[in-house]
Amino acid sequence: MKRTQSAFALLVAILASFGAIAIVSAPVNGWIQSQPALAEWISTATYGTALLFFFLVYGALQSRQAKKQLQQETSLLQFSNPRFRPIDSAGGLGLILLILLLPAIRAGGLSLARIAIAAIAVLAYLGLLRFSRKNLAISCTRHHILILGFDVRIMIPDPNGHLAYANPTGLLAYDRIQGYRLSDTQATLYLRNESDPPVLIPVAGETAKQLEGILAMHRIPRWYPETV
């Protein structure tokens, strides 16, 4: 279910990006012809803008299924601002570098235009990641953990056709959780599929006890030590 939802979000975002490029291609080509000295700046900026549009569409669609599920269930416990890890930015940053810089590297050199626009795109993506972290919420219901909100973390496929990294946002059934660790500041939920990153939930005090009770109800073991 989760991977189907992510694949749907990815497909729609790709199609929307190509559609955006098709819409602006005529005025952009006219601009390039009238300003040939700025051709590389204009074309690179167009691709950079399309990439950011892709991230916006993809991020908005990530929790579509979870939002529908929340309407059918009662939330028992809610958390805001789940924590991110450094690897969470790898897919998006890799996509920016792949599209904006790799063609120039293969052609034999990087221009100032490509470097500058790639740097702007990286900063914009990191800003979207920051917004994602502040926007996301986690809702624990009787049957699922729902990770809701705008999320621009990108899936990373591996050479075998599996996922080296999977965005955790969406619908998470309790039977997908293999175990958890609980510290003074956060709960770390480890999923059964090794390619799925752990879910990091900021907890403290009474909310930690409530989460522990919900996980115990579903017979999810607590792992020790509390940090690894």
Secondary structure, 3 states (H helix, E strand, C coil): CHHHHHHHHHHHHHHHHHHHHHHHHHHHHHHHHHCHHHHHHHHHHHHHHHHHHHHHHHHHHCCHHHHHHHCCCCCCEEEECCCCCHHHHHHHHHHHHHHHCHHHHHHCCCCHHHHHHHHHHHHHHHHHHHHHHHHCEEEECCCEEEEECCCCCCCEECCCCCEEECCCCEEEEHHHEEEEEECCCEEEEEECCCCCCCEEEECCCHHHHHHHHHHHHCCCCECCCCCC
